[in-house]
Amino acid sequence: MKNATLEIGDGKAVLTLANPPLNVLDIATMSEIAGALDEAGAEKDLRVLVLQADGRAFCAGVDVGEHMGDQAKVMIETFNAFIAKFLDFPLPTVALVKGAALGGGCELLMACDMVYATPNAVFGQPEIKVGVYPPPATVLLPPMVGTKKAAEMILTGAHVTAEEAARVGLITAVFGPEEFDDETGKVVESLLNLSGSVLRSTVEVLRFGKRFLQVMEPVTGHYLEKLMKTKDATEGLTAFLEKRPPEWTHE
């Protein structure tokens, strides 16, 4: 893979986003990771998938340049399928976050079973500031943090600290930098000591209620056919790429 690595051994798969400093996800990278997850999930000895990242940010989201024009449909559908791969992964997924997880990076964490962060990590859905909204977050975030908190995050684009993210249920826990590796290592080790077949059965039941792609069909249709045809959606994305403030026309 060009911007990620996957290492499998000793009962665990370690997926590392490796496109520093921001680990932006493009269509090719997401497709490659999705394929790698299929291979990893078929490993009989596997008991846990660990997701981590190189660089100062965990993930700043998807490639905005691939979100424009004719590529928008491909990007949205690829990202939805990418999130679904994590939601459907047949074993526990544990994400380790150091730094910012924004936009698609934050949505990726919503698809993981357990998320642990350092105190300097921040989370958020800033899409509204560039004239769009985050489709997967509109589905995954409300049942996770409550409708009021989800509305605040999505409608204002405000960042959330690691401590607040843990308090509202967006992530599992926060560990200081000195203890982070030891504490998260204990979590992973506790899973490695369990039966792989029992973990698979338990994860399958935990995910019975997550019919993500079916729910996403009308959301994606709305996003592409209504939102992306507004002048302000195009203006917001263009302004972001041109590194200037958007000039809203409210059309």
N, C-alpha and C positions, 0 to 999 in steps of 0.2 A: 504494500500500500504506500501511496506517495506521502500522505500527511498523517499517518497513524501506524502503530505497530500492534501486533497481537502475539503474545507469548503464552504458550500452553505447557504446563508441567506441574507435577506434584498436586494434582487435583484442582488447580485453578487456572483460569485464563485471565491474563492481564492485558487489557486494551488501553493503549496510551495515545491520546491525541498529541500529535507531534508536528504541529505547524505553528511554532511560537513566533511572535510573543502572544498572539491573541487566539490562536487555534480556531480561526474562522473555518466553517464547514462549507465546502463547495459540493456541487452535485456529484462529481467523480469520487470524492472522498467518502461521501455518505453511501454511495452505491458499493464501494469497495468494502466498507465496514459492514454493511448489511450482509454481503456475501460471506465475509469472515465469520460473522456471528452464526450463520447457518452451519458452517463447518465446526465451529467450537461447540455449539449445542448438541452436535451429534457425537461428541467424544464421551464414551461410556464412563470414563474415570473422573470426569469433571464434576465439581461440586459447587463452584462459585465463579462468577465473573466479576472482576475488579476493574472499574473504570477510573482512569486518572489522566493527567495532562502535564505536558512540559510547558515551560514559559511562565510569564507573570500572571496570565489569566487562565482560568480553566477553559472557558470557551466564550467568545464574544458573539456567537450566533452564526447565522448563515451568511454566505457571500451576497451582499446587496447587489453587486454588479450582475449577478445571475438571476436577480429577482425582477428584472425589467423586461418589458415588451413580451415577445414570444416565449422567452425562457421562463416567465413567471409560472406558467402552468406546470412545466417540468419540475421547477424548483419546489413548488408546493407539494406536488404529488410525491416527489422523491423524499422530501422531508417527512411527510406523513408516514410513508412506508418505513423510513429510518426510525422514527419514534416507535412505530408498531413493532419493529424488530426487538427493541428493548422491552417493551411491554409484554411481548410474547416469548421472551427468552425462557427456556425451560428450567432454569436454575436461578438461585438468588443472585441479584445484581447489587453490588456495593460500589458506590461512587465516592471518591476521595477528592475534595475540593480545596484548592489553595488559590486564592485570587478571585477574580470576577467570573460569575456565570450569568450572562445576560442574553436576552432574546432567546434564540434557539438553544443556547447553552443552558439556560434555566429550564426550558421545556424538556431538554434531554434528561435533566435530573428528576423531573416529575415522573419520568418513565422508569426510574430505578427503584428498587425495593428499599434500600437504605442509603442515606447520604450523610457523610460526615465532613465537616468543614473546619478550617482554622479560623480564628477570630477576625482576620483581615479579609475574609471572603465577603463578597456582596452579591446580591441576587436581584433580578429585576426583569421586567418586560417593557423596554423603552420604545417599542415599535410605534406607539401612538405619536411620538415626537417626530417621526419621519413619515407620518401620513398613512400608516397602515395599522393593523392589529395582529396579534399572535394567534392564529387559528387553533393549534393544539392546546395552548394555555386556556382558551375560552372553554374547553371541554374538561381538561385535567385539573386546573387550578381550583375552581369553586368547591368541589367536594373535598379537596385537600386542606384548604386554609379557611373555608367559609366564603359565602357569597359576597359579603361586605369587603373583606380583605382582598379577595380576588378582584373585585370591581376597582378598588383603590389602586392596586398594582397595575392593572391593565389600562385603566382610564387616565391615570396620571403619569405612568411610566416611571414612578419613583423607585429608587433602589431600596433594598431591605438588607439590614445588617445580618451577619451570621446568627447573632443571638436572637434577633426577632424572627428570623427564618425558622429557627428551632422552636421558638415559643409558639408560633402559629401552625407548625406542622409541615412546613415546606421541606425541611431537612430533619434528620434524626437527632444529631447532637453536634456540639462544638467542642473541639479539643485544642488546647494550647499547642504552639509549635514545638515545644520541647517534648510533649507527650503524644503528639499526633500519631506518629508512626507506630509507637508501642500500642496505643489504645486501639487504633484501627486494625493493627495486626492481630490483636486478640479477637476482634470480631470475626475476621477472616478465618483465623485458626479454629474458632468455635464451630464454624460451618464445615471446615475441612474434617472435623472429627465426627461428622454425622454421616448417615447413609445417603448416598447419592440418589438412590431410587426413592427413598422417603422424601428427600428434598424436592425431587421432581414432582411427586404426587402432591405435596403440600403447596408448592408454587402454582401448580395447575389450578387447584381449588381457590387459592387466593386471587387468582386472576379471572375467575369465572365471570365477574361482573364488568370486566373491562372490554367492552366491544368497541374499541377505539375507532377503527377504520369505518365501521358502519355509521357511527355517530358523526364522523368527520365528513361524510359525503355531502350533506346539505351545508355544512360550514364552509367547506372548500368551494362549493358552487357559489355561495354568497360572496366569498372572498374574491373569486376570479371574475364573476359576472357582474357584481355590483360595486364593491369597494375599488377594485383595480381599474374600473372604468371612470372613476372620478378624477377630476383634474388635480385635486390636492394629493391623491396617492402618488401620482406621477411626479408632481412637484416635490413632495417630501423626500422621495427616494433619490431624485435627481440632485436635490440640494445636499443630501448626505454625501453622495459621491463627489460632488463639487466642493464639499467642505465649506458650505455657506448656510446662513439661516434660510429656512423656507419662507416663501411669500404666499401665504394662504389666500385663496379666492373664495373658499367655502363652497366650492362647486365640485 
